[in-house]
Amino acid sequence: MQWFRHLAIVLSLLVSQSAWADFEWPERRKSQFFTDPGYYVVPTPFSIPGIGDGLIVVGAMTNFYNQYSDLYGFVAGGDLQGVGVFSTENHILEKELIVDFAIQNFSKASSQLYSQRGMGSDADDYILAELDNALFYGSRITYTLYDRRLEFYGLLFENESEAGALRNQDGSLIQTAEDGKKDTSIRYTVGVRLDLTDDYSDPRKGFRLEGSYWYSPPQDDDAPDYSIIDLNMTGYIPVRDNDTIVLNYFQADAHVNTKGETDSAVLQSEYFDCSSPLLSPQEQQDCFSFINNTIAHNSFGSVGDLGGLSRLRSFVEGRFKGSHARFYGLEYRWNINDEEKPFDIFIAKDIRTVMQIAFFYERGAIADDKSELWDEMVYSAGVGFRLITSSGLVFRADIAKGEEGNEVSIIIGYPWEVF
């Protein structure tokens, strides 16, 4: 944690006007606060193993009433029932103090749970872990200075859910949790971000450094008491007229103060009875993978996953879990069009500013033992398309290939950001 203290002290000193008196800022290409309004309504069908099929409708109003605030929401129907609301860029003090908040709830949520943490599991060695009544809510406050070049932020969020069921890969039931144990987790975060680039939302040259400290206090006797320190560094090197080479390095480390419950028998009594004679030998083995993952989390803590929409994009979301992570990436962003062009297609209205093709390569690893981090790194490589709007949105679609096949990502926002 020593490096984080040093970083915080240095950045605190940089706040003073005198410290910056003779410093030449990288020139910003445009305003860092958006007021051009836009809206989107996107219906999307879904099919989730173990849960079922349905339709989710996502809506957004950006910079509504020509102000800074953005509002997002979704409604999910069918076999999955859920609703969520997100609001960002709410200025308490104009261009200085900003608040974001989010809340979402699902009647049922599902994730792929692999037989072991780290990099040792096979791609098809997983079960589906279901949660009932999954609720997430949180808020972030940001103090921003010098045209968003220096920011201090704090974040608080809470997750609540009940143990639901375990299913095999085709969705067949292994076991239902009898008591539906309720788990609650709270995380407090403080962080600093130094942005010496030519643009906050679409940088093409410069350097960005971000460090944060996450604390997750235990909410019951079973949970571990641990914290996370992460560091995210990104460099932007301009090439040709408008293109950019992006280099990223990320690391995260969990530090456990007190372990949670690690007795397998106790955890089975609270979640799933993996020794039940009603289960086949394979089902017992699959069930114990849930218990063993829980023991590992309670022993070592957990940093953010690798795999999915942001890092190691050729792997499924949440593919690799552990308490220490290392990642680096390279991306070439080819800006094929750089002009403002309004569009209005009934379900979407905004102003397009940039169309971009990106080629990327990533490597990363995660482990509970830090000494094993560099032993078994995996890669992702691919190509993506991005559309950037004057309201500040970056629409991204990536196709990535790696050791376990191909994955397609469609989301808003550039990869490799901490948030």
N, C-alpha and C positions, 0 to 999 in steps of 0.2 A: 504493500500500500504506500511505500515511501515515494514512488514516482508520482502517484496521484497527489500527494501533499505538495510536492515540489511544483507540479503543474498548476495547482490551484493558487499557490503563492505567486507564481510568475504572472498568471493571468489577472490576478487581483491587482498587482502593481501596474499592469498595463491599462487599467481603467482610468487612471489619472490622465488629465489632459496634457500635463507636462511630459509624460512618458512618450506621448505620440507627437509631440510638437514638431520634431524634425523627420518624422517617418513619412515616406511617400506611399500612400495607399494604392493598391491595384485599382485602376479606374473601373467603375461599374459601367456595364454596357447600357443599362436601362434602369428604370425605377425598381426598387426591391419590394414595393408594396403595390398590390394589384387592386384595381377597382372596376375593370371591365367585367360586366355581368355575363353569365352563361347558365345554361341548365341542361340536364341529361336525365332521361328515363330509359332504362335498359332492362327488358325482361330476359331472363336467362334460365333455361331448364337445367336441372341437375339430376344426377344419379349417384347415390352414395352407398357403397357396400354396407350391408347390415342395417341400414336405415330406410332406404327406398328412393322413390322418385318424386319430383315436384318442380315447382317454379319459384324462382326468386326474382323480385323486381327491385332494382337499385335506382335511386334517384339522387340528383345533386342540384343544388343552386349555389353557384359560385359568385361571390361579391354581390350578393343580392342588395337591391336598392343602391347600387353603385358604392357600396361600402366595402370594407375589407373582409367581412365575415363570410365564411362558407358553411353550408349546411348539407349534410349527406344523410341518407337513410336507406333502409332496406326492409322488405317484408318477404318472408319465405312461407310458402304454402305447399300442401301435399303431405307426404310422409314426414317431412321436417317442418316444424312450426317455429318461427322465430321472427324477431323484430329488432332493429337497431337504429340508433340516432347518433350522429357525430357532428360536432361543430368545431371549426378551427378558425384561427385568425380573428378572435374577438378582442379588440383593442380596448383595454381599460384605460391606458394612457396612450394616446395616438403615437404609433411608430416607436413605442418604447416598452410597454407592458402588455403582454398578449396572453390570453387564456384559451385553452382548448379543452373540450370535454367529450366523453363518449359513454354510451351505455348500450348493451345488447343482451338479449336473452334468447336461448334456444330450449325448446322442450327436450331435445335430445341432440347430443353431439357425438361424433365418432372419430377416432384416430387410429392409425396403424401403430401397433406396439411390437417392437422387434424383440427377439429372444434375449438379447443382451445389449447393453449400452456400448458406446465406443464404435469402432470400425469393424468389429469382428463378425457381425451377423451377416447372413446371406440375404439377398434381395427378396426371396420368397419365404423367409422364415419369420413370419409375423402373424399376429392375431388382430382383431378389431376390438378396441376397448371403448365401450359406450358410457357416456355420462348423461344423467337426467337433470333437467332444470338448471342448465349451465348459464350463469349470470356473470357478466363482466361490466364493470364501470370504473371510470377513472377520470383524472383531470391533470392537465399540465399547465404550468405558468412559466413564461419566458420573459426575461429582462434583456432587451436587445439594445446594442449601442453601435455607433459609427456605421450607420447604414447597413445593419445586420452583419457586420464583420466580427463582432464579439457578442456572445450570448451566454447568459447564465440561466439555467432552468431547474425546475423541480417538478417531480411527477409523483402522483399517488394513484395506484389502481388496486382493485380487489377482484378476485375470482371466487365464485361460490358454485359448487356443483355437488351432485349426489352420485355415488357409484351405481351404475346401471346394469350392464351385462358384458360378458365376454363372448365373442363370436369368432368362428374360424374365417378363413379368407373368402369363402363364398357366402358368408352371412348366416350360416347355420349356428344356432345357439349352443354355446358350451355351458354356461351357467349364468343365472341371474343373481344379483346381490340380494340377499334376503332382507337386510335391514336398510339398505340404501344409505350407507355411511356418508355423511355430509362433510366435505372438505372445504376449507376456506383458506385462501392465501392472500396476503397483503404485501405489496412492495412499495418502498419509498426510494426515490431516485433523486440524486443531485448531479448536475453535469455542467461542463463548460464546452463551448464550441468557438474555435477561432477560424474565421472564414476569409482568407486572403486570396480571394478569387475575383474574377470579373463579373460574376453573377451568382446570386444565392441559389436560385432554382435551376439554372441551366449553365453551370460554369464551363468555360472553355480554356481557361489558363489560370494558374495559381496553385494554391495549396490550402487544404482544409484539415484541421486537427480537432478531434473530439474525444473527451474522456468523461466517464461517468462512474458513479458509485451507486450500486443497488443494494438495498438491505431488505431482507425478507424475514421478519420476526415470526416465530412459531405461533400458530393460533390454537394449538392443542398440544398435549403431551407427546403425540405421535410425530409431529413435524420437526424438521431440523431447524436450527437457528444458524443462518448463513448469510453471507454477503457476496456481491459480485463486483469486480472491477473490470471495466473494458476500455479499450483504446482503439480508435478508428482513425486511420490516416489515409488521405487521398490526395494525389497529385494530378494536375491537369496540364498537359503539355500540348500547346497548339501546333498543328501541322497544316500545310497548304494554306488556303485562304480562311476556311471556317471549321476545319475538322480538328478533332482533339484525341489524343491518346490519354487514357485514364489509368492510373496505377493505384491499387488499393491494398492496404494491409490492415487486418483486424485481429485482435486477440481479446479473449475473455477468460477470466479465472474466478472460480468460486472458492470461498474461504469459509469453512465450517467452524463455528464456535462451539456448538453442541449438537451432537447427532440426534436424530429422531429415533423412532421405534425400528429395531432391526431384528426382532424375534419373529420368525416366519409363522409360528403358531398363533401369535397374537394378531398379526396382520390378516391371517386367514379367517380368524374369528370375526374380524371387522369388515372384510371385503368379500372374499370368495373362499369356499372350502375346497381347496385343490386336492385334498386327500379323499374326497367323497368316493365311495365305491360305485356310485351311479355314473361316474365319469370313466371313459375308456382311458387306457394308458396314454394315448396321444393327447386327449383332452386334459388329463392331469398335467402333462408336460407343458401344454400351452398355458394352462392356468398358472402354473408356477412361474412362467416367464413374467406375468404381471407382478407377482409377489417379489420376485428377484429384482425387477426394475424398481419397485417401490423401496426395497432395502437399499439399493445403490443410491437412489435419490436421497434417502434419509441419512446415508453415510457420507456422501460427497457433495450434496447440493447439485444444482443444475444451472448451466448457462443457457443462452439461447440456442436453439437447434441449428444444425446445418442441413441444407437440402430444402428445396422449395422455391419460393418466389424471388429471393434476394441473393443467397449464397449457395453455391453448388446447385445450379438450376437444372441439371440433368437428373437430379434425384427427387423423389417425392417429398412433400412437405413433412418436416420433422423426422427425416430419415435417420439422422445421427444425433444422439444425445450424450451428454457427459458433463463434467465439471470444469474442463479446460478445453479451449478451442483456439485454433490458429487458422488463418485464411489469408490468401492473397489472390488478387485478380488483375487482369489486364483487359482493357476494352478500347477498341478503336471506334470512335463515333464519327460517322460520315454524314454531314449535314447536306442533304441533297436539295433542300429547298429552304430558303430563309426569307420569307416575306409574309406580310399580314394578309390573310384572306378570310373574310367572314363566311360562316356556313350556318344554314338553318334548315334542318331536315326533319322537322316536326318533333322527333324524340330527342333532338340535341341542337343547341344553339350556342355558338362561341366564335372566337376568332383564332384561326390557325396561324401560328407564327413560324414553326419549324417542322420539317419532316426529316427524319433521321434514320439511317441504317447503322447498326452496331454489330461488330464482330468481337467476341469475347472468349477468354480462356481463364479458368479458375482452378485453384487447388486448395484443399483444406483438409483438416482432420480434427477430431474431437476425442477426448479420452478422460477417464477418471484418474489415471496416473499421468501426471504431466510429462514424465520421462518417455512415455510411449507416443507422444504427439507426432513426431516426425517419422515414425516407423511405417505408417500405412496411410499416406495421403492419397486422396482420390482426386480426379479431375472432372471438369465440365468444360465443354466448348460449344459454341453455337453462334447464332445470328439472331438479331432482333430488329423490330421496327418500332419507332417512337413517333408520336405526334404531340407537339407541344403547343399549348394555347396561351393567349394573352391573359387569361384568368389565372394562370399559374399551374395548370394541370399538365402532367406528363403521362400520356397514355402509352403503355408499353406492352408489346407482345414479343416473347422470346421463344425460340426453339433451341434446345440444348441437348447434346449427346454426351454420354459418359460410359463408365464401365457397366452400368446396369440398364442401359438403353436410353430412350429419348423421353423428354418431357416438354410440354408446352406451358408457358406462363403468360397470363393476361392479367394486368393489374395497373394501377395508377402509381406513378413514382419511379424514380431511378433505382437501380439496385445498389446495395452496399451501404445504405444509410442505416444508422443505428435505430432511428425512428422512421 
